[in-house]
Amino acid sequence: MGFLKPKVVMPPPMPDPAPMPTPPDPEGVEEMEALEEEQKRLRNKKGRKATILTSVLGDTSTPELNTPSLLGG
C-alpha cells in the first residue's frame, strides 16, 4: 500500500550558525547597569511628582457645601 503514503522529501541541511559576538568587558557592564538604574529612578521620581497636585498645606480653597447636586440633593 505504498501508493497511499506521500513521498517524504528531506529538507536541505541547515547552515552553520554565525559565531557569537564577544561579551562586553565587566567594567562596561557595571557602568551600563548603573546608568539604567539611574534612568529608572528618575522616571519613577518624575511619575510620583506628577501626581502631587497640592502643596504641603493641602487644598486651601473653600468648598461649596450649600449647593444642591444630583448625588446629595
C-alpha positions in Angstrom: 0.0 0.0 0.0 2.8 2.4 -0.9 0.6 4.5 -3.1 -1.4 5.8 0.0 1.7 7.3 1.6 3.1 10.5 0.2 6.8 10.7 -0.6 9.0 12.1 2.1 11.3 14.7 0.8 14.3 15.5 3.1 14.9 19.2 3.5 18.5 20.5 2.9 20.8 20.6 5.9 20.7 23.8 7.9 23.7 26.2 7.6 26.1 26.5 10.5 25.1 29.3 13.0 27.0 32.6 12.9 29.7 32.9 15.5 28.7 34.5 18.8 29.8 38.1 19.4 32.4 38.7 22.1 30.9 39.6 25.5 31.4 43.2 26.8 34.1 43.8 29.5 32.9 43.6 33.1 33.7 47.3 33.8 31.4 48.4 30.9 28.5 46.2 32.2 28.6 47.8 35.7 28.6 51.3 34.2 25.6 50.4 31.9 23.7 48.9 34.8 24.3 52.0 37.0 23.1 54.2 34.1 20.0 52.1 33.6 19.2 52.2 37.3 19.7 56.0 37.5 17.3 56.4 34.5 14.8 54.1 36.1 15.0 56.1 39.4 14.5 59.4 37.5 11.5 58.0 35.7 9.9 56.9 38.9 10.6 60.2 40.6 9.0 62.1 37.7 5.9 59.8 37.9 5.4 60.4 41.6 6.0 64.2 41.3 3.4 64.4 38.5 0.6 63.0 40.8 1.2 65.5 43.7 -1.3 68.3 42.9 -1.3 70.2 46.2 1.4 71.8 48.4 2.4 70.7 51.9 -0.5 72.8 53.3 -3.1 70.8 51.3 -6.1 72.1 49.5 -6.6 75.7 50.8 -9.7 76.5 48.6 -13.1 76.8 50.4 -15.5 74.1 49.4 -19.1 74.9 48.3 -21.2 72.9 50.7 -24.6 74.6 50.3 -25.1 74.0 46.6 -27.5 71.2 45.7 -26.3 68.4 43.5 -27.8 65.3 42.0 -26.0 63.0 44.4 -26.6 64.8 47.6 -29.8 66.6 46.5 
